[in-house]
Structure formats: C-alpha cells, structure tokens
Amino acid sequence: MGLSFWQIAIVVLLVVLLFGRGKLSALMGDMAKGIKSFKAGMAEDDQLASKPQESADGDDAKTVQASAAKDETAKS
C-alpha cells in the first residue's frame, strides 16, 4: 500500500501552510550548508589519514619539547 499522489500533495500543502515558503527555503538552505560542511569534514579526515605520520624524533618533536620547556619556566 503506497502513497498516492493526492496524499503526498495534501502533506506538502499542509507543510507549506504551517511553515510558509520563507521558512522552508531557509531550512533547505541550512540543510545544504550542513551537508557541505559534513562533506568537507569527511574530506579533511581522509587527507589527514592519508598523510604519512612523522617520527617522534623529528623537528615537530623538538618544537613540542621546546614549547613545553618554555611553559614550565613561565609557570615558575
């Protein structure tokens, strides 16, 4: 038992009457922005996962150690 054209038309008409065209278009725009940001986040995660990890004794580790030493002296 599927939905007929008239049932779908009545539901759409009720939604438009309840929310109005302005709110529906704003809602669809917000939903599109959310989908785009989700896709961008997924692409960013894929790029981070495919990037090779640097070793612990690389330049980044030295920078982190120097930052930690500066923080400790600043707290003292």
N, C-alpha and C positions, 0 to 999 in steps of 0.2 A: 504494500500500500504506500505509494509515493505521494509526494506533494504535487498538487495540481497548480497550474498557472495562477488560478484565482486565489488560492490560499497564499501563495508567495506574494502576489500583488497586494492582498489585504495586509499582510505583515509589513511589507515595505511602506505602505500608506500609513499605517499606524506609527511606525518608527519615525517617519518624516513629520507627522503631526505632533508627536511627543517631543522630539528633539529639535526640529526645524532644520532647514538646509544649512544654515551657517554653522551650527554646532557639529553637524555630521561632516561637513567638509573640513572643519578644523580637526575633528577626531581622526579622519582619514590622513590628514597631513601629519599629525603627531605620530600616527602608527607607521607611516612611511619613514619618518625620521628615525624612529626606534629600530625599524628593520635595517636601515642603512648603517646605523651605529653598531648594531649587532654584527652585521657582516664585516664591518671594518675591524671590530674587535677580534673576530674569528681569524681574519686575515693576518692581523698583528700577532696573534698567538702562533699561527703557522710559521710566520717569519722568525719568531723567537725560537721555536722548536727546531727549525732547520739550520739556525746559526750554530756553528761549532762552539763548544764551550772552551774557554781559555783555562789554562792550567792555574793551579793555586799559587805558583811561584812566578807568575807573570807580572807585568807592570801594574795591573789593576790591584794585585795583592799588596804591592809595595805602597800604592796610593792609599789603600784602605788602612794599612798599618800606620802610615804617617798621619792620617786623619785621626785615628784612634789615639795616637800619642799626643796630638795637639789637644784633643778633647779632654784627656786625662790631666794634662798640665793646666788647662783652663779651669777645670773643676777645683784644683788645689789652691 
